[in-house]
């Protein structure tokens, strides 16, 4: 079996598709990468599908098909860029686009779209997808799933490390220096989702580049305290969340109680809120005083956010995973290539201590092109 796999991901920031070609010999190595932006109308529809609305089933069905075609296009573009034939790829690990993630309540569920049958047919490559529901069937939250990959790639004896992925939602993985201690991981709360959403609303820009908008304002202490007071931050792991919880409506509910605030001050507050929620999660980790903190995901490019994290984590080294030899922009896509490999080798892909599942499990279904 060839040891080349592709991982594809469209994250909670809903900005496009990342596709990573990964070789697993002897360890995971990024061979090539490719990004494909969403058409703006599809991006708006995906954001709208993230909250309840009218005629959802028909809209979701159309988006599922369009996304499948787009994922396949991203994979084919990656192969063309790398000069690799489809027959050389063992499988594609496709996360899909999360439309709902509801890990609580009487009937927990999660839903990702991007039709894997279309991806397999349009690329001629087997596809592994639907990674999260098996973990949920076993009583887990279905998230986060990347900590197992973080352990395989980043764990280092003698070094306490925390890997923080700052996508739309931020999650962390704790990798203790003592090999006898298990890893931990959970969603810390919002990453880029509120920052990007407020920037779109106020500036009609998709993101706050390098945190410039936030840097032009000042955090509002009352709003900041209200945001940090959310019940999610009092929960103990395992825990996971999504942009359907930390949504524009959630933010607006807090703003409505405070009257008119300067838009830049709201953005500054959201940046401080994001940094504080991540940093406090790290500071409260048991038996880990000053771990090295390595960042990946889009938020690692926000200079103001990285500075705020360093200010809140004195004594810890805060750097990008690039310093460990793995490009931070591609860590999550590489993780789903690794999960596809785990599926084909019938090895577990989840970490029960992270997700809360009753046992380790082989994750994902397999879609063949024939």
C-alpha positions in Angstrom: 0.0 0.0 0.0 1.4 3.4 -0.9 2.2 5.5 2.2 1.0 8.8 0.6 -2.3 10.2 2.0 -4.1 13.5 1.5 -5.9 15.4 4.3 -8.6 18.0 3.5 -10.1 20.5 5.8 -12.5 23.4 5.7 -12.4 24.8 9.2 -14.8 26.7 11.4 -13.5 30.0 10.0 -15.2 29.0 6.7 -12.5 30.7 4.5 -11.7 27.8 2.2 -10.3 24.3 1.8 -6.8 23.2 2.8 -5.4 20.1 1.2 -2.2 18.5 2.4 -0.2 15.7 0.8 1.5 13.7 3.5 4.1 10.9 3.4 4.3 8.6 6.4 7.7 7.1 6.2 9.2 7.0 8.7 7.1 9.8 10.3 4.5 12.3 8.9 6.1 14.8 6.5 4.3 17.4 4.4 5.1 16.8 0.7 2.9 19.4 -0.9 -0.1 21.7 0.0 -2.8 23.5 -1.8 -5.6 26.0 -0.8 -8.8 26.7 -2.5 -11.0 29.6 -1.5 -14.8 29.2 -1.3 -16.9 31.1 -3.8 -18.4 34.0 -1.8 -22.0 32.8 -2.3 -21.1 29.4 -0.9 -19.2 30.9 2.0 -22.2 33.0 2.9 -24.5 29.9 2.7 -22.2 27.8 4.9 -22.2 30.5 7.5 -26.0 30.8 7.3 -26.4 27.0 7.6 -24.4 27.2 10.9 -27.6 28.5 12.6 -31.2 27.4 12.3 -33.0 28.9 9.3 -35.6 28.4 6.6 -35.7 25.4 4.1 -32.5 24.0 5.7 -32.7 20.5 4.3 -32.8 21.6 0.6 -30.1 24.2 1.2 -28.0 21.7 3.1 -28.3 19.1 0.3 -27.2 21.6 -2.4 -24.3 22.8 -0.3 -23.3 19.1 0.4 -23.0 18.5 -3.3 -21.2 21.8 -4.1 -18.7 21.1 -1.3 -18.0 17.6 -2.5 -17.2 19.0 -6.0 -15.0 21.7 -4.4 -13.1 19.3 -2.1 -12.4 17.1 -5.2 -11.2 20.2 -7.1 -8.8 21.0 -4.2 -7.4 17.5 -4.2 -7.0 17.4 -8.0 -5.3 20.8 -7.9 -2.9 19.5 -5.2 -2.0 16.4 -7.3 -1.4 18.5 -10.3 0.8 20.9 -8.3 2.8 18.0 -6.8 3.0 15.9 -10.0 1.5 12.9 -8.3 -1.0 10.5 -10.0 -4.2 9.5 -8.1 -3.1 5.9 -8.1 -0.2 6.8 -5.9 -2.5 8.0 -3.1 -3.7 5.5 -0.6 -6.7 7.6 0.6 -8.1 11.0 1.2 -9.1 12.0 4.8 -11.9 14.5 4.4 -13.2 16.2 7.5 -15.9 18.2 5.6 -17.5 21.4 6.8 -19.2 21.3 10.2 -22.7 22.6 10.0 -23.7 21.7 13.6 -21.9 20.4 16.6 -24.2 19.7 19.5 -22.3 17.5 22.0 -24.8 18.0 24.8 -28.4 17.3 25.5 -30.5 14.2 25.2 -29.4 13.3 21.7 -25.9 14.6 21.0 -25.0 14.9 17.4 -22.5 16.4 14.9 -22.9 17.0 11.2 -20.2 17.6 8.6 -21.0 18.0 4.9 -19.1 17.7 1.6 -20.3 14.5 -0.1 -17.5 11.9 0.1 -19.0 9.8 -2.7 -18.5 12.8 -5.0 -14.9 13.3 -3.8 -14.1 9.7 -4.5 -15.7 9.7 -7.9 -14.2 12.9 -9.1 -10.7 12.1 -7.9 -10.5 8.3 -8.4 -9.2 7.9 -4.8 -10.7 6.2 -1.8 -12.1 8.6 0.8 -12.3 8.3 4.5 -14.9 10.7 6.0 -17.4 11.1 8.8 -14.8 10.8 11.5 -16.7 12.2 14.5 -19.9 10.2 14.8 -18.3 6.9 15.9 -16.8 8.7 18.9 -20.1 10.2 19.8 -21.8 6.8 19.5 -19.4 5.7 22.2 -20.4 8.6 24.5 -17.7 11.0 23.4 -18.0 14.6 22.2 -16.6 13.8 18.8 -14.0 16.5 19.3 -11.3 17.5 19.4 -9.8 14.7 17.2 -6.4 16.3 16.4 -4.7 15.6 19.8 -3.8 12.0 18.8 -2.0 13.4 15.8 -0.3 16.1 17.9 1.0 13.3 20.2 2.4 11.3 17.2 4.2 14.3 15.8 5.0 16.8 18.7 5.5 14.8 21.9 9.0 15.0 23.2 10.3 13.3 26.3 11.6 15.8 28.8 9.6 18.7 27.4 6.2 19.9 28.6 4.4 21.1 25.5 1.0 22.5 24.7 -0.2 22.7 21.1 -2.8 25.3 20.5 -4.8 25.3 17.3 -6.4 28.7 16.7 -9.0 28.2 14.0 -12.6 29.5 14.2 -12.7 27.6 17.5 -9.5 27.2 19.6 -8.4 23.8 21.0 -5.3 22.7 22.8 -3.4 19.5 23.4 -1.3 18.9 26.5 1.8 16.8 25.9 3.5 16.2 29.3 7.2 15.5 29.4 6.6 12.3 31.4 5.7 9.6 28.9 3.8 7.8 31.6 1.3 10.7 31.8 -1.6 10.7 29.3 -2.2 13.6 26.9 -5.2 15.9 27.5 -7.1 18.1 25.1 -10.2 20.2 24.7 -11.8 23.2 23.0 -10.9 26.3 24.9 -13.6 28.5 23.3 -13.6 31.0 20.4 -10.5 31.4 18.3 -11.1 33.5 15.2 -14.8 33.1 14.8 -15.9 36.2 16.8 -13.0 38.3 15.6 -13.7 37.5 12.0 -17.4 38.0 12.3 -17.1 41.4 13.9 -14.5 42.4 11.3 -16.9 41.4 8.5 -19.7 43.3 10.1 -17.8 46.5 10.7 -15.2 46.7 7.9 -16.6 44.2 5.4 -13.2 42.4 5.6 -12.9 38.6 6.1 -10.4 39.0 9.0 -8.6 41.4 11.2 -5.2 41.2 9.5 -2.4 41.0 12.2 -4.9 42.4 14.7 -4.7 45.9 13.4 -8.4 46.7 14.0 -8.2 45.4 17.6 -5.0 47.3 18.2 -6.8 50.5 17.3 -9.3 50.1 20.2 -9.2 49.4 23.9 -10.8 46.4 25.7 -14.1 47.2 27.5 -13.7 45.7 31.0 -17.4 45.1 31.6 -17.9 43.4 28.2 -14.8 41.4 28.8 -15.9 40.2 32.2 -19.3 39.2 30.8 -17.8 37.2 28.0 -15.4 35.4 30.3 -18.2 34.6 32.6 -19.9 32.3 30.2 -20.8 28.9 31.7 -18.6 27.1 29.1 -15.4 28.2 30.7 -16.5 26.7 34.0 -17.0 23.2 32.5 -14.3 20.6 33.1 -13.0 18.6 30.2 -13.9 16.6 28.1 -15.6 19.5 26.4 -16.0 20.9 22.9 -18.0 23.7 21.3 -18.5 25.4 18.0 -19.4 28.7 16.3 -23.1 27.9 16.5 -22.7 28.5 20.3 -20.2 31.4 20.3 -22.1 33.1 17.6 -22.9 36.6 16.4 -26.2 36.4 18.3 -24.3 35.3 21.5 -22.1 38.4 21.2 -25.0 40.7 20.3 -26.9 39.5 23.4 -24.0 40.8 25.6 -23.7 44.1 23.5 -27.4 44.8 23.9 -27.0 45.1 27.7 -24.2 47.8 27.4 -25.4 50.4 24.9 -23.3 51.7 22.1 -19.6 50.8 22.1 -17.0 51.9 19.6 -16.5 49.1 17.1 -12.7 49.0 17.6 -13.2 48.7 21.3 -15.4 45.6 20.7 -12.7 44.1 18.5 -10.1 44.8 21.1 -12.3 43.2 23.7 -12.8 40.1 21.5 -9.1 39.7 21.0 -8.4 40.0 24.7 -11.2 37.6 25.4 -9.8 35.0 23.0 -6.3 35.4 24.4 -7.5 35.2 28.0 -9.7 32.1 27.4 -6.8 30.3 25.8 -4.2 31.4 28.4 -6.3 30.7 31.4 -7.0 27.2 30.1 -3.3 26.6 30.0 -2.5 28.2 33.4 -5.1 25.9 35.0 -3.6 22.7 33.6 -2.6 20.3 36.4 1.1 19.9 37.1 2.2 22.0 34.2 3.7 25.3 35.4 5.5 26.8 32.4 5.0 24.6 29.4 6.3 25.5 25.9 3.3 26.7 23.9 3.2 26.1 20.1 0.6 27.7 17.9 -1.0 26.5 14.6 -4.0 27.6 12.6 -4.9 30.9 11.1 -4.8 32.7 14.5 -1.1 32.1 14.7 -0.7 34.9 12.1 -2.5 37.5 14.2 0.5 39.3 15.7 -1.7 41.2 18.3 -3.2 37.9 19.5 0.2 36.2 19.8 1.5 39.2 21.7 -1.5 39.0 24.1 -0.9 35.3 24.6 2.7 35.9 25.5 1.7 38.6 27.9 -0.7 36.3 29.7 1.8 33.4 29.7 4.9 34.8 31.3 7.6 32.2 31.6 6.3 30.1 28.7 7.9 30.0 25.3 5.2 30.9 22.8 6.0 30.1 19.2 4.6 28.6 16.0 4.7 24.9 15.3 6.9 25.9 12.4 9.8 26.0 14.9 9.2 22.3 15.4 9.4 21.6 11.7 5.7 21.4 10.9 4.1 24.3 9.2 1.3 25.6 11.4 -1.0 26.4 8.5 -1.1 22.7 7.6 -1.2 20.8 10.9 -5.0 20.1 10.9 -5.1 19.0 7.3 -2.2 16.7 8.0 -4.1 15.4 11.0 -6.9 14.1 8.7 -4.5 12.5 6.4 -3.1 10.7 9.5 -6.7 9.8 10.6 -7.4 8.3 7.1 -4.2 6.2 7.5 -5.4 5.0 11.0 -8.7 4.0 9.4 -7.1 1.9 6.7 -4.8 0.3 9.2 -7.8 -0.3 11.5 -6.1 1.6 14.3 -7.9 3.9 16.8 -8.1 7.6 15.9 -9.7 9.0 19.0 -8.3 9.7 22.5 -11.0 8.8 25.1 -9.5 11.0 27.8 -9.9 13.9 25.4 -13.3 13.2 23.9 -15.0 11.3 26.7 -15.6 8.2 24.6 -15.9 4.9 26.5 -13.1 3.3 24.5 -10.6 3.9 21.6 -12.2 3.4 18.2 -11.4 3.2 14.5 -13.0 6.4 13.1 -14.6 7.1 9.8 -16.3 5.4 6.9 -14.7 4.4 3.6 -16.0 5.5 0.2 -14.5 3.8 -2.9 -14.3 5.4 -6.3 -15.5 2.3 -8.2 
